[in-house]
């Protein structure tokens, strides 16, 4: 059992190795005690700034010997409480591990340190005609994206982080360094430990290096916007685009409330506060024109209006400006309110029923909760805006639970990309049967017998015996 003394002993033993890279500053610890979600802050007793895989291995060997909790930290952009140090301990910050270690342009892959962000990686790749497509928004690190199994706006065409990782370097709880995966696109050798680690949220090991698939920068890119009088027409357009297998690059939905928030926040002209779809098309010039014509025809059949598109970079950026402002627009929409973000995902055929049902749940609750969706893969988000006070937060949680229960009843999942952390841990038994949960706990005990890795996250405790 962890005690304050054991954490202090670990810190004292780590200090000679890390020196000034071990901080006990209150402000530094508090910064590492929360992500971007609404959860109460739980600060660690110390923060280590790692620069190499060996740094992480040394820290874990010491912490494991003292049974001191360890919480990995990338950029702190997680939304479900993944980085909160709920049992205290030591936060290992990987944000200084930003190296591009290897680039294989002919094979379109690279190896990076876990602390590099998608934006910085793409700047390094740009002159090679390559890019990394997984875009969860914000300044998330690649390691953090792997840990939470991130997705984002490009998933409909390129897949999630899971489909774009070839291998990993992972430090286990006892400090051993494990390298899994190869540079090849597929392998039939042994257990798939690479994908076991993706989505494990730092509970099985700490990811320090990632082998990534890359993609060629498309010859032509076009962006389009179309508005709809009803949410049903808007969602149905997305469903039909997917069912017709249009190779869409991105497809995003904003409901009327979210559009109103974005228009006010970004001071946009020419848009109405009604349900709106944003599209991105990629490929050769002729293929892009065909995609646009097909999608515009589908939108017209569903009463779409003001369909606008452009291939010019500046105009594309202007068209997408509204979509990129959604989170900050939500917070500005109700100044002083808390924004509680959640997500769910359902099969494409259930999308219309799911989103219209969620809209009904929101209206019935009386909470202002804009909807924005990576609609091409059935994933959508709500940002519940509530005034300060625990009663209001509980009201939002009740709405969150109602939306997720609806998604589960339609064959969906409680999270398409935010992960489990603290907030979604209660839904694990609803999504996984008792045997599956028992297997997960068995894996956790095998890899982390002292339960030092991000304790209290992802896995609910077993039910007490009857």
N, C-alpha and C positions, 0 to 999 in steps of 0.2 A: 504494500500500500504506500502511495506517495505521501511524503510529509514535507513540510516547509524546509526542514533540515536537510533532507535528501536533495532537494533542488538547490539549496545553498551550497552543499558540498560539491555538486556537479559544476556549479558556476565557478567556485574557487579553483577546481581542477582545470577548467577550460580557460581561465583567464590568462595563464602564461602563454598558451598557444595563440590566442586570438588578440590579446592586447587591446588596442583601441577599437578593434572590430567587434568587441563584446561591449554592448551598451546596457547600462542600468538606468539611463535617463528616464524620468517619468514620462516626458513627452514622447520619447521614442517607443517606450513600452506601450503607452496608450494608443499610439498610432497603429501598432501591430496587434491590438486587441479587438479589432473589428474590421469587417469588410465594408461594402457599400449597402448592405442590407440594414434592416431596422433593428436588429437584435442588440440587446444590451452589451456594452463593452465588457470584455474579460481580458485584462492585460496580462501578459507574461511577466515573470520576474526579471528576465533579461532577453536581449536580442543579439543574436550572432549574425554578422554579415559575412556569409561564405563567399569565397572566390573560386574554389575548385571542388571537384568531387571529393578529393582527399580531405578538405576542410569538413565537409558534411560527414564523411566516414569517421573522422576523429571525434566530432561532436556526438555522434550517435553511440560510439563505443563508450564514451564517458557517461552519457545520459542513461544508457541501458544498464550500466554497472550500478548506477545510483537510483535507477527506476524513476528518473525525472522525465515528465512529459515533454514531448517535442512537437512543435506545430510548424509545418512548412509555411512560408509566406512568399508570394511572388510579387504582385502589384497591389493586392488588397482589393481587387475589383469583384470578388465573389459576393453573391447576394443571399446565400442561405446560411451564413454563420460558419463557413468552413474554417476560417482562420482565428476565430475567437478562442482564447486560451481558457476554456471553462474549468479546467482543473489546475490552472497556473502552469508554470514550467518555463521552457525556453523556446522562443521563436527563432527559427533559422530562416533568415532573409536571403533569397537567392537572386535578388535584383541586380547584383554586381556581376553575375555570371552571364555575360551578354555576348560571348564570342561566337562567331561563325567559324567552326572548327574545320569544316571540310565542305567543299562544293564540287559536285560532279555534274557539270553542265550537260554532258552527253547523255547521262542516265536520268537527268532531271531529279536529283535528290541532293540533300545536304545534311550535315550534322551540326547541331547548334547546342550551346549551353542553355539551360532551362530558363534563365532570366531574361533572354532577349524577347522583345515584343514583336508582334506581327508587323507593325508599322516599320520598325527599325530593320527587321529582316528584309522586308520588301524594298527598302531603300538600297540595301546592299545587293539585292538581286536584279534590280531594274536594268542595269546596263548589260546583263546577260540575257535579257529577253525572257526572264522567268519570274514567277511570283508564287507566293504561298496564299491559298484562297480562303482559308477558314477565318471568318470575320465575326467574332462575337460582340464587337463593339468595344469602345474604351481601349485603354492601354494594357490589356491583359498580356501576361507573359506566356510563352509557349509551354513552359512547364506547368503553369497554373491551368492552362487550357487542357492539357493532358489529364491533370489530376481531377478536373471536374467534368471531363468528357464534353468539352464545349462544342457548340454548333454555331449558328449565326445565319447571316443573310445569304451566304453563298452555298449553303448546304444542299439546296435543291439541285444544283448542278455538280458540285464538287464533293459532296458528302461532308460529314462532320470531322472533327479532329481524329476520331477513331479510324476513319478510312484513309487518312493522310499521314499516319505514323507507321514507319517501317521497323523501328527498333528503339530501344531505350537503354540508358544507363541509370540504374536505380541503386540507392544505398539502402540496405536492409536495416532493421532495428538494431542488430548487433554490430553494425559497422561494416559488414561485408559488402563489397561492390559487385553488383550483378549486371551483366550486359546481355540483353536479350534482343532477338530479331536480327535480320540481316538486311543488306541493301536490295535484295531481290523483291519483286512484287508479291511473291507467294512462296510458301514453304510448307512442307508436310512433315516436318521434323519435330516431334515432341509436343508438349503442352504449349498453348499460346500464351506465354507469360507476358508478352508485350501488352496484349489487350486485357489481361487480368489487371495490370497496373493502371490502365487508362480508366478513369472514373473512380479510382479507389480513394481519392481525396486525402492522400497522405496518411492513410490508415495502415497501409501494407509496406510502404517504403517511400523514400524521397527521390523523386525524379530529378536528375542533374544534367543529363544530356538526352537529346532527342534526334533521331534520324527521320527526316521528313521527306515525303513526296512533294515535288514541285510541279508546276504546270507552266506551259508557255503563255506569254501575254497574248491575248486574242488579237487577231488582225484588225477586227472592227468591233467596237462596242457602242451600243445605243441605249439610251434610257427613255422611259415613257411614263406618263402619268394619265390616269383616267379616273373620273369621279362618277359616283352612282347615287341615285336618290334613296335607295334602300340598302341596308346591310346585307339582306338576303341576295340581292342581285350581285353585289360585290363579291361575296363569298362564292356564289355559284360560278362566277367567272373564273375564279382561281381553280375550283374543282374541275371545270371543263378543260382548262388549259393543261392541267396535269393528266387528265384522262385521255387527252388527245396526244400526249407525249411530245409536246412542244419543248425543245431543249432550252428552256428558259434559264437565264443566268441567275436572276434574283426576282422574287415576287413578294412584295410586302403589302400588308393591309393595315390601314389606319381607320378606325371608326370615326363617327362624327365628333365625339368628344375629344379624341386625340387630335383630329384635324383642327378643331377649334383652338386647342392648346398650342399647337404648332404655329398656326397662323398668327396668334397673338404674340407668341414668344419671338418668332423670327420676322414679324412684321411683313408677312408675305402678301403680295398683291396677286389677284387673278385666281385665287382658290376660294371655294366655298366650304364651310364647315359641315361637310357631308362625307359619308364613307368613300374612301379613296384607295386606289391600287397604284403601287409603284412597281415598274418592271425594269429589268436590265436584260439586254440581249447581247450575245457574243458569238463570234465566228467570222467566216468570210463575208464580204459585203453582200453578196446575193443571198446567202443563207440568213443573214440578219434581216434583210428586207422581207424575206418570206415569213420569218418568225413574227415580225411586227404586223404584217398583213393578217396573219392567222389570228393573232391575239386581238387585234383591233376588231376583226369580224366577230369573234366570240364576245367581246365587250359590247359591241353594238347589239347583238342578239339578247344581251342581258340589260339593255337600257342604259349602257354607259354613255358618258358625254365628255366633251372637252378632252378627247384623246390627243395628247401632245407628245412628240418624241424628237430626239436629236442624237446625232453621232458626235457632235462637237464637244470636246472635253469641258469647256467652260459652261456650256448649256446643260450638259449632263449633270454637272455639279450643282447647277441651279435647280434642276428638276428634283435632285435627291436631297436638297437642303432641308426640306421639311422632314423627311424620314430620319435624317441623322440628328435632328434636334429633339427627338421624342422624349427622352428621359428628363432632360433639363426643362423642356417645355412643360412636362407634367408637374415638376416641383414648382415652377413659376406660376402655374395655373391656379394653385391654392397656396399662396405664400404663408409660411409658418406651419403648414401641415406636414405630417409624416407620409412619405411615399413607401408603401409596402408592395413590393413587386413579387409576382408569382408567375409561373408558367405551367402549361399542360400541353399534351399532344395527343392527337387521335388519328386513326386511319383517315385517309383523304375522303372516303365515301361518307364518313360521319362528320365531316368538317362543318357543313352548313347547320346540321342539328346542334353541334357542339357550340358554335359561336353564337348562334341565335339564342340558345339556351343560357349561355353565360351572360349574354346581354340582358336577358330577362331576370336572371339572378341578381345582377348588378342593380337594375332599376328597382327591383323589389326591396333590396337592402337599403336604398337611399344613399349609398356611398357613391361619390364621384370616382369612377374607375375607368380611365381610358383603356381601349384595347388596341394593341399593335401585334401583328403576327408575321412570322416567317411562313407565310401561308402555303408556300409550295411544298413543304414537308409536313403540314398538319400541326405545326407548332405555333402557339400564340401566347401573348403575355397580357396581364392586366397590372396596372399600377394603381393600387387602392390609396386614395388620398384622404387622410383622416386627421382631424385636429388632435392636439396633444391630449393625452389621457389614456390610462390603461383600458377603460371601458370602451373607448373608440377603437383601440388596437384589437381588443377581443372581438368586436363587431366585424372588423376587417378579417380577422382569422376565421371567423365563422363563414364569411363569404368565400374566402379562399378554400376552405374545406368543402363547401358546397360545389364550387366549380371543379375541384379535383375529383370529387365523388362522381360528378357527371361524366368527366373524362374517363374514369375507370369503368363506369357502366357501359361506355361505348367502345370498350376494347382498347383504350388509350393508356397513357402513363401519367403519373403525377408530376413528372418533370421531363421536358424534352431537352433541356440544356443547362438549367441552373444547378442541377445536382441535388444532393440530399442534405448535407451539412447537419444543422440543428433543426431547421424549419420543416423539412420533409421526412424526418426520421419516423414520425408517427404513421406515415403512409406505407412504409416498407412491408408490414404484414398484410396490407390490402393488396399489394402488387406481387408479392412473392409468398409462396406457400411455406409451411413450417419446415419442410425438408430443405428447400432452397436456402432459407435463412440459417438453418443449422449448418449446412455446408459452408456458407459464408463465414460463420463464426469459427468453424474448424480451421479454415484457411487463415483467418486473423490470428487465432491462437498459435498456429504453426509458425507463422512468420513474425509474430510479435508477442511472444509468450508473457512478457512483462507489461504489455498494454501501454507502451510509452508513446506510440505514434498516433497523434491527434485523437486522444481518447474521448469517448462520448459522442463521436460523430458517426454518421452513416448507418451503423448497425444498432437497432434497438436491443436492449437487454432481453434475454429469454424470459418467457412468461414463467411465473412461479409455479411449482408443481401443485396439482390439485390436492 
